[in-house]
Amino acid sequence: MKKMLLGFVLTLGLAGAAQAAGGGFPIDKAPNRTNDMAALQNGAKIFVNYCLSCHSAAFMRFNRLRDIGLDDKQIAENLTFTTDKIGETMKAAIDPKQAKEWFGANPPDLTVIARSRSGPGYTGADYIYTLLRTYYRDDTKATGWNNMVFPSIGMPNPLWELQGERAPVLEKVGSHGHEVDVLKGWQDVKPGKMTQAEFDQNVGDLVAYLQWMGEPAQNSRVRIGVWVMIFLAAFALVAWRLNAAFWKDVK
Protein backbone atom coordinates (compact mmCIF):
# COMPACT_ATOMS: atom_id res chain seq x y z
CA MET A 1 0.00 0.00 0.00
CA LYS A 2 2.81 2.39 0.88
CA LYS A 3 4.50 1.94 -2.49
CA MET A 4 1.14 2.33 -4.22
CA LEU A 5 0.68 5.71 -2.59
CA LEU A 6 4.25 6.71 -3.38
CA GLY A 7 3.81 5.83 -7.02
CA PHE A 8 0.59 7.83 -7.27
CA VAL A 9 1.91 10.98 -5.64
CA LEU A 10 4.99 10.92 -7.90
CA THR A 11 2.91 11.68 -10.95
CA LEU A 12 0.80 14.24 -9.12
CA GLY A 13 3.97 16.25 -8.70
CA LEU A 14 5.15 15.66 -12.25
CA ALA A 15 1.81 16.77 -13.61
CA GLY A 16 2.54 20.27 -12.32
CA ALA A 17 5.80 20.63 -14.20
CA ALA A 18 4.74 23.67 -16.16
CA GLN A 19 3.74 25.48 -12.98
CA ALA A 20 6.89 24.43 -11.17
CA ALA A 21 9.11 25.75 -13.95
CA GLY A 22 7.91 29.23 -13.07
CA GLY A 23 9.54 28.97 -9.65
CA GLY A 24 12.93 29.87 -11.08
CA PHE A 25 14.97 27.16 -9.33
CA PRO A 26 17.94 26.03 -11.46
CA ILE A 27 17.31 22.72 -13.20
CA ASP A 28 20.22 20.29 -13.07
CA LYS A 29 21.34 18.35 -16.10
CA ALA A 30 20.37 14.70 -15.82
CA PRO A 31 23.15 12.21 -16.55
CA ASN A 32 22.86 10.57 -19.96
CA ARG A 33 22.71 6.84 -19.27
CA THR A 34 20.28 5.58 -21.91
CA ASN A 35 23.09 3.46 -23.37
CA ASP A 36 24.17 2.09 -19.97
CA MET A 37 22.55 -1.35 -19.57
CA ALA A 38 23.34 -1.64 -15.85
CA ALA A 39 21.81 1.79 -15.17
CA LEU A 40 18.70 0.96 -17.18
CA GLN A 41 18.26 -2.34 -15.36
CA ASN A 42 18.56 -0.64 -11.97
CA GLY A 43 16.17 2.08 -13.10
CA ALA A 44 13.66 -0.56 -14.19
CA LYS A 45 13.86 -2.14 -10.72
CA ILE A 46 13.22 1.19 -9.01
CA PHE A 47 10.37 1.91 -11.41
CA VAL A 48 8.66 -1.41 -10.71
CA ASN A 49 9.10 -1.08 -6.94
CA TYR A 50 8.04 2.54 -6.54
CA CYS A 51 5.80 3.39 -9.50
CA LEU A 52 4.13 0.39 -11.09
CA SER A 53 1.96 -0.50 -8.13
CA CYS A 54 -0.32 2.43 -8.97
CA HIS A 55 0.74 3.58 -12.43
CA SER A 56 0.57 1.68 -15.66
CA ALA A 57 3.00 1.90 -18.54
CA ALA A 58 0.45 0.89 -21.12
CA PHE A 59 2.75 1.24 -24.13
CA MET A 60 5.54 -0.90 -22.69
CA ARG A 61 5.63 -4.69 -22.52
CA PHE A 62 7.69 -6.53 -19.95
CA ASN A 63 9.44 -8.54 -22.65
CA ARG A 64 10.73 -5.30 -24.20
CA LEU A 65 13.13 -5.24 -21.27
CA ARG A 66 15.15 -7.77 -23.22
CA ASP A 67 16.46 -4.70 -25.03
CA ILE A 68 18.25 -3.59 -21.85
CA GLY A 69 20.00 -6.92 -21.38
CA LEU A 70 17.53 -8.90 -19.28
CA ASP A 71 16.39 -12.41 -20.14
CA ASP A 72 12.88 -13.75 -19.67
CA LYS A 73 13.72 -15.47 -16.39
CA GLN A 74 15.21 -12.31 -14.88
CA ILE A 75 12.19 -10.29 -15.98
CA ALA A 76 9.69 -12.80 -14.63
CA GLU A 77 11.43 -13.30 -11.28
CA ASN A 78 12.46 -9.73 -10.51
CA LEU A 79 10.27 -7.28 -12.39
CA THR A 80 6.77 -8.72 -12.63
CA PHE A 81 3.96 -9.26 -10.21
CA THR A 82 2.81 -12.81 -9.64
CA THR A 83 -0.12 -12.54 -12.05
CA ASP A 84 1.83 -10.86 -14.86
CA LYS A 85 3.15 -12.55 -17.97
CA ILE A 86 6.21 -11.11 -19.66
CA GLY A 87 4.32 -10.61 -22.92
CA GLU A 88 1.81 -8.31 -21.26
CA THR A 89 1.97 -4.55 -20.95
CA MET A 90 2.97 -3.00 -17.66
CA LYS A 91 -0.36 -2.64 -15.92
CA ALA A 92 -0.76 -1.10 -12.51
CA ALA A 93 -1.42 -3.49 -9.67
CA ILE A 94 -4.16 -1.29 -8.23
CA ASP A 95 -7.74 -1.80 -9.37
CA PRO A 96 -8.91 1.24 -11.40
CA LYS A 97 -12.18 1.45 -9.45
CA GLN A 98 -10.32 1.46 -6.15
CA ALA A 99 -7.85 4.04 -7.44
CA LYS A 100 -10.66 6.38 -8.43
CA GLU A 101 -12.39 5.84 -5.09
CA TRP A 102 -9.23 6.45 -3.05
CA PHE A 103 -7.64 9.27 -5.04
CA GLY A 104 -10.54 10.79 -6.96
CA ALA A 105 -9.00 9.85 -10.33
CA ASN A 106 -7.08 7.03 -11.91
CA PRO A 107 -3.28 7.48 -11.67
CA PRO A 108 -1.97 8.54 -15.10
CA ASP A 109 0.19 6.41 -17.34
CA LEU A 110 3.96 6.92 -17.05
CA THR A 111 5.17 5.53 -20.37
CA VAL A 112 6.16 8.89 -21.85
CA ILE A 113 6.46 10.95 -18.65
CA ALA A 114 10.10 11.86 -19.33
CA ARG A 115 9.23 13.17 -22.79
CA SER A 116 6.32 15.30 -21.64
CA ARG A 117 7.93 17.42 -18.90
CA SER A 118 10.43 19.48 -20.85
CA GLY A 119 10.60 23.25 -20.60
CA PRO A 120 12.65 26.18 -21.88
CA GLY A 121 16.30 25.18 -21.62
CA TYR A 122 15.81 21.77 -20.04
CA THR A 123 14.48 18.34 -20.89
CA GLY A 124 11.84 16.33 -19.08
CA ALA A 125 14.61 14.11 -17.77
CA ASP A 126 16.40 17.15 -16.31
CA TYR A 127 13.20 18.26 -14.61
CA ILE A 128 12.42 14.88 -13.03
CA TYR A 129 16.05 14.42 -11.98
CA THR A 130 16.10 17.78 -10.17
CA LEU A 131 12.62 17.42 -8.69
CA LEU A 132 13.30 14.07 -7.06
CA ARG A 133 16.54 15.36 -5.49
CA THR A 134 15.26 18.61 -3.99
CA TYR A 135 12.63 17.52 -1.48
CA TYR A 136 12.85 18.76 2.07
CA ARG A 137 10.88 18.53 5.27
CA ASP A 138 8.32 21.30 5.80
CA ASP A 139 5.94 20.92 8.75
CA THR A 140 3.79 23.78 7.51
CA LYS A 141 2.57 21.59 4.64
CA ALA A 142 -0.16 19.00 4.97
CA THR A 143 2.11 16.29 3.60
CA GLY A 144 5.10 17.37 5.70
CA TRP A 145 7.16 17.89 2.54
CA ASN A 146 8.08 20.68 0.14
CA ASN A 147 10.24 20.96 -2.94
CA MET A 148 12.71 23.53 -4.26
CA VAL A 149 11.74 22.96 -7.90
CA PHE A 150 8.00 22.87 -7.24
CA PRO A 151 7.20 25.05 -4.19
CA SER A 152 4.15 23.89 -2.23
CA ILE A 153 4.14 20.61 -4.10
CA GLY A 154 1.12 18.46 -3.31
CA MET A 155 2.97 15.20 -2.84
CA PRO A 156 5.43 13.89 -0.26
CA ASN A 157 8.89 12.67 -1.19
CA PRO A 158 8.29 9.29 -2.90
CA LEU A 159 11.87 8.16 -2.24
CA TRP A 160 12.31 9.50 1.28
CA GLU A 161 13.27 6.12 2.71
CA LEU A 162 16.24 6.03 0.36
CA GLN A 163 17.25 9.67 0.63
CA GLY A 164 16.36 10.41 4.22
CA GLU A 165 15.08 13.75 5.45
CA ARG A 166 16.82 17.05 4.74
CA ALA A 167 16.34 20.74 5.36
CA PRO A 168 17.56 23.46 2.98
CA VAL A 169 20.13 26.02 4.11
CA LEU A 170 18.87 29.27 2.59
CA GLU A 171 20.43 32.70 2.30
CA LYS A 172 18.57 35.88 1.43
CA VAL A 173 20.05 37.69 -1.55
CA GLY A 174 19.01 41.11 -2.83
CA SER A 175 18.01 44.43 -1.38
CA HIS A 176 15.37 47.15 -1.33
CA GLY A 177 12.54 44.76 -0.65
CA HIS A 178 13.44 42.39 -3.47
CA GLU A 179 15.21 39.72 -1.46
CA VAL A 180 14.95 36.10 -2.55
CA ASP A 181 16.00 32.91 -0.82
CA VAL A 182 18.94 31.19 -2.48
CA LEU A 183 19.87 27.60 -1.68
CA LYS A 184 23.33 27.40 -0.15
CA GLY A 185 23.31 23.74 0.83
CA TRP A 186 21.49 21.02 2.72
CA GLN A 187 21.32 19.98 6.35
CA ASP A 188 20.67 16.32 7.11
CA VAL A 189 17.75 15.79 9.48
CA LYS A 190 17.42 12.02 9.32
CA PRO A 191 19.64 9.69 7.29
CA GLY A 192 18.17 7.39 4.67
CA LYS A 193 19.23 4.01 3.38
CA MET A 194 21.61 5.64 0.91
CA THR A 195 24.23 8.34 1.01
CA GLN A 196 23.42 11.40 -1.06
CA ALA A 197 25.85 10.31 -3.75
CA GLU A 198 24.22 6.87 -3.90
CA PHE A 199 20.77 8.42 -4.01
CA ASP A 200 21.73 10.76 -6.86
CA GLN A 201 23.13 7.76 -8.73
CA ASN A 202 19.90 5.81 -8.33
CA VAL A 203 17.70 8.74 -9.29
CA GLY A 204 19.84 9.13 -12.41
CA ASP A 205 19.24 5.46 -13.20
CA LEU A 206 15.48 5.84 -12.72
CA VAL A 207 15.39 8.88 -14.97
CA ALA A 208 17.44 7.03 -17.60
CA TYR A 209 14.90 4.21 -17.56
CA LEU A 210 12.01 6.65 -17.91
CA GLN A 211 13.81 8.22 -20.88
CA TRP A 212 14.40 4.85 -22.47
CA MET A 213 10.83 3.70 -21.84
CA GLY A 214 9.47 6.80 -23.57
CA GLU A 215 11.29 5.82 -26.78
CA PRO A 216 12.95 2.38 -26.60
CA ALA A 217 14.07 2.54 -30.24
CA GLN A 218 15.85 5.87 -29.86
CA ASN A 219 19.36 4.49 -29.43
CA SER A 220 18.94 2.10 -32.36
CA ARG A 221 17.55 4.91 -34.48
CA VAL A 222 20.53 7.12 -33.67
CA ARG A 223 23.02 4.34 -34.47
CA ILE A 224 21.31 3.58 -37.77
CA GLY A 225 21.22 7.28 -38.57
CA VAL A 226 24.98 7.58 -38.06
CA TRP A 227 25.66 4.68 -40.44
CA VAL A 228 23.25 6.13 -43.00
CA MET A 229 25.11 9.46 -42.89
CA ILE A 230 28.47 7.67 -43.28
CA PHE A 231 27.10 5.74 -46.28
CA LEU A 232 25.72 8.89 -47.90
CA ALA A 233 29.02 10.68 -47.38
CA ALA A 234 30.94 7.80 -48.97
CA PHE A 235 28.44 7.57 -51.83
CA ALA A 236 28.69 11.31 -52.44
CA LEU A 237 32.50 11.03 -52.65
CA VAL A 238 32.29 8.16 -55.14
CA ALA A 239 29.66 9.99 -57.20
CA TRP A 240 31.79 13.12 -57.27
CA ARG A 241 34.86 11.24 -58.50
CA LEU A 242 32.83 9.34 -61.12
CA ASN A 243 31.34 12.58 -62.32
CA ALA A 244 34.80 14.12 -62.62
CA ALA A 245 36.11 11.09 -64.52
CA PHE A 246 33.11 11.05 -66.89
CA TRP A 247 33.37 14.73 -67.85
CA LYS A 248 37.14 15.14 -67.83
CA ASP A 249 37.43 14.82 -71.66
CA VAL A 250 34.40 16.93 -72.43
CA LYS A 251 35.32 20.42 -73.50
HELIX and SHEET records of a PDB file:
HELIX    1   1 LYS A    2  LEU A   14  1                                  13    
HELIX    2   2 ALA A   17  ALA A   21  1                                   5    
HELIX    3   3 MET A   37  TYR A   50  1                                  14    
HELIX    4   4 PHE A   62  ILE A   68  5                                   7    
HELIX    5   5 ASP A   72  ASN A   78  1                                   7    
HELIX    6   6 PRO A   96  PHE A  103  1                                   8    
HELIX    7   7 ILE A  113  ARG A  115  5                                   3    
HELIX    8   8 GLY A  124  LEU A  132  1                                   9    
HELIX    9   9 TRP A  160  GLN A  163  1                                   4    
HELIX   10  10 GLN A  196  GLY A  214  1                                  19    
HELIX   11  11 GLN A  218  TRP A  247  1                                  30    
SHEET    1   A 2 ALA A  57  ARG A  61  0                                        
SHEET    2   A 2 THR A  89  MET A  90 -1                                        
SHEET    1   B 2 TYR A 135  ARG A 137  0                                        
SHEET    2   B 2 TRP A 145  ASN A 147 -1                                        
SHEET    1   C 2 GLY A 164  VAL A 173  0                                        
SHEET    2   C 2 VAL A 180  PRO A 191 -1                                        
END                                                                             
